[in-house]
Amino acid sequence: MKQQLIVTILGTDRSGILSEISSLVSETRCNILDSRQAIYGKEFSLTMILEGDHTAITKTECLLPPLCQRLDLLSMMKRTSHHEKQNLEHLFDVEFTGTDAEGQIKNVTGFFAQRQLSISAFRQRVSVDETTGQQIMRCKFVVNASTDVDFERLQSDVMALFDSLSLTGKVVDKSNKESYDNATGW
């Protein structure tokens, strides 16, 4: 019977890390079902969901920490129930920009949590406005909702929230190809 293991690895980025980790996963006879890697400045972050039989998962749990120690990386692992793709019924891109102020992300994520809407992806960048010297935050969420959500009402409520927080932004219904085709990317 197949089992799953969630693995998170953090450390200073350098050439060959991903190669060594994927080699070990292959040698233990696990399969990578899903993974996300990011570089934050000089720091490396990797999260994977691995699948294998009991022996393969156990072997990975035993061999990965020494590899990470040798590479000066932190690792965390957790066995999990069967991994299934997210039910992405109806997706919305939510983008906003404004002065980086305490509580902004809490307020926006709380808005979606109160409505039982799932944030399936989140990205944030902070930069300094060269004119004012203020830190400017730019965020993008992908929000998953059931198909019965009233998009126009949701869009209106999100825009009212942005106004109350002095943010500018937009909400794009990803199922509406015409309006999504004109959306700007990062």
N, C-alpha and C positions, 0 to 999 in steps of 0.2 A: 504494500500500500504506500502511495506517495505521501510525503510530508513536506511542509513548507517551513522556511526559516527566513525571518527578516533580519538583514544585516545592515548596520550603519557603521561607516568608517570615516574618521576625521583625522586630518593632520596637515603638515606642511606639504605643499605640492612640489613634486619633482618628477622627472621623466621616469617611466617604467612602473609606476605604482599600479595602474590599472592592468597592465600586462601580468604582473606578478599575482595579483588577486584573481584575475580570470583564469590563469594557469592552475592555481590551487583549486579553484572551483571545478575546473575540468578534471583534474586529477582525482578529486574525491567523487567524481561521477554525479555531480549535481548539475542542474539546469538553471540558468538565470531566466526567470519568468518575466521580470520587470526590473528596471533599474533607472536611477537618476543620478547624474554626476554634476557637480558644480564646482567652480573655482571662485573663491571669494578673496580677492587680493592675492595673497600667497598661500591661502589655505585651501585644501582639497576636501570635498565632501562627497560621499558615495552612499546611496541606499539601494539595496537590492532585495528582491524576493527570490529565494532559491527553492528549488524543488528536487527531491530525490527520495530514495527509499530510506528506511530507518538507519541503515548502516552508513549511507552516504551523508546524511544530515549530521549524524553523530560524529563522523570523521571530520566534517567541515568545522563543527563546533570545537573539536580538539585541536585542529591544525591551523585555523585562522588566527587565533590570538598570538601564537608564537611568531607567525609571519608578520603580523601587525607590530608586534614588539620590536622585531628586527628592523622594520621600516620606520620606526618611531611614529606609529599611528595609534589612535584610540579606536577600539571596536566595541560594538554592542550587538548582541544577538538575542532574538526571541523567536521561539517556535510559534507558529500561528495556524489558524484553521485554514481550510482550503481557500486559496486565492482565486477570486473571481474578478473579472473585469467590472469596473464601476458601471452602474446603470446610469448612463448619461442620456436621459430622456430628452431634455431640452436645455441647451447651453446658452449662457449669456456671457459676453465679455463685459467686464466692468472696469473702466480705467478712470483714474483721477489723479490730480496734481494739486499741490498746495504747499504752504509753509509747513515744514516738519515740526509738528507740535505734539506734545504729550497727549495721548488718548485718541488720536485720529484713527489709528488702525483698530483699536478697541471698539470705537463707536461704529465704524463701518462693518466690521465682522459681527458685532452684536446685532446690527440691523438684520443681517441675513440669518443669524442663529434664531432670532425671535420669530422669524417667518418659516423656520424649518427648511431653509434652503442651504444646500451643501456647497462649500467652496472646494472645488476639486483641483485648483491650481492657484498659486499665489506668488507674485513677484513684486519686489519693492527695491527701488533705488533711491539713494539720497545724494544730491549734488549741491554745490554752493553756487548761488546766483552771483555772477561776477559783478553785476551792477549794485545789488543791495547787500551782498555778503551773507544773506540769509540762506539757511539750509532748506532746499526744496525737495519734497518727497514726491515720487512718482510711483504709483501702484497699478497693478493689473491683476484682477481676479478672473477666474473662470468659475461661474456659478452654475450649478446643476439644479434644475427644478423639474417638477412633474409637468406634464404637458397641459394640465388644466390651469396653470398659473397665468393670470392676466398680465401680459407683457406691458401693455400701455400703463396700467396701474403701477406695476413694479417700477417701470422707468420713471414715472412721475414721482413716486415716493423716494427713489434713490436720488433723483435730482434735487428734491426738497432737502434731503439729508445733506447732500453736498453743499447746498446753499447755506444751511445752518452751521456747517463746519468751515465755511470760507474756502471750499475746494471747488475746482472746476473738473468736469469729467463728462463721461458718456456711458451709456449702456447700449450694447449692440446685441440683437438677437441673432445668434449664430445660425439659426435655421433659416433666416431670411437672407439668402445669398446676395441679393442686390445691395442691401445696406451693409453687409459684412465685407463685400468686395472693396468697398471704399474706405474701410477702416484702416487706420495707420498702424504699423507694427512698431516693434521696439527696435 
